[in-house]
Amino acid sequence: MAVAFPLVLLLVAGALDLAHVYSVGGIVANAAREGARYGATQPNDSSGIQNRVVQEAAGAPLTLTAGEVHVASDPDPSSGSALTVEVTHDVDLLLAQGLGLGGLTIRRHATMVIF
């Protein structure tokens, strides 16, 4: 019993971390897609795209900063060219904190055609 309890706690912490990472990954992917969707109509508004991503994540709720959002497009974005929004977010894990390990970085991107 004394050996089983710490192992069960490790398994529970690992399951919670896995669920948290999966949830944050979905939120970050949705925020990147929403930013790319906005950028498809306003390709020259990089700060607006970043704000849209941050707002979308905040509704989830997840706190992102504009520095975690990178917008890439052609130097002269025009109709038919691609716009990519990449979001990078660091996640603190329960198990990693308890074992003294580092966190995890989640990266998601979305690409849409400018129209």
N, C-alpha and C positions, 0 to 999 in steps of 0.2 A: 504494500500500500504506500509506503514512504517513497518508493522509487517510481511508482506509477503516477502519482499526483503531479510531479514536475513534468513528466512526459506528456500528460494530458494538457497541462497548461501550455506547453510548447506547441502542441497540435492546435489548440484553440487560438493561440496568438497567430500562428501561421495561417489558419483559415480566415481569421479576421483581416490580416494583412492582404491575403489574396483577394478577398471580396472588396477591400478598400481600393486596391490597385486597379481592379477590373472596373469599379465604379468611376474612379478618377479618369481612367483611360477613355471611357465613354463620354464623360463630360468634356474632356479636352478635345476629343474628336468632333463632337457636336459644335463646340465653340469654333474650331478651325473651319469647319464646313460653313458655319454661319458667316464668318469673316470672309471666306472666299465668295460666298453668295453675294454679300454686300459689295465686295471688290469687283465682281463681274459687272456691276452697274456703275460703280464709282472707282475706276482703277487708279486714278491719280490722287486719291484721298487715303494715303497710308495711315495717317493718324486716326481717321475715321474707321478704317478697317480694324486697327488695333483696339480702338474703343469698343467696336461692335463685338469683338472676341471677348474682351474683358467683361462686358455687360452680359453676354450670353452665359459665360461661366459663373458670374455672380448670381444669376437666377437659379443655379443648380443646387446649392451654393458652393462655389469654389473661388477662392481669391487668386486671381491672376494679375500680373502687372503687364504694362505695355512692353517692357523689356523682354518678356517671355514670348512675345509674338514677333515673327519675322515674315515680312511680305516680300515676295519675289515676283517680278514680272519683266517683260521686255523693257528696254530703255524708253521706247516710245510705244506704250500700250495702245493697241488699236483693236477694232472689232475682229474677232477670230483668234487673237493671241491668248496665251494661257497666263493665268495669275495663280500663284501658289501661296498659301498661308500655312506657316509651320508654327506650332505651339510646343514649347518645351516647358515642362513643369517638374520640379523636384518634390518627391513624396517621402515623408518621414514614416518609417514603418515601426510598429510596436516591437516586433521581434528584433529588428536591427538595433533599436535603441537599447533594448535589454541585453543584447550580446555585444554592444559596442561596435557594431558595424555601421557602414555608411548607408545613406538612403538610396532611393531608386529614382532615376530620371525617366519620365514618360515623354515621348515625342510623337506627335501626330501631325499630319499635314493633309490639306485638301487643295485640289486644283480645279479651277473652273475656267471656262472660256469666256472671255470678255465679249459682251454684245452691245 
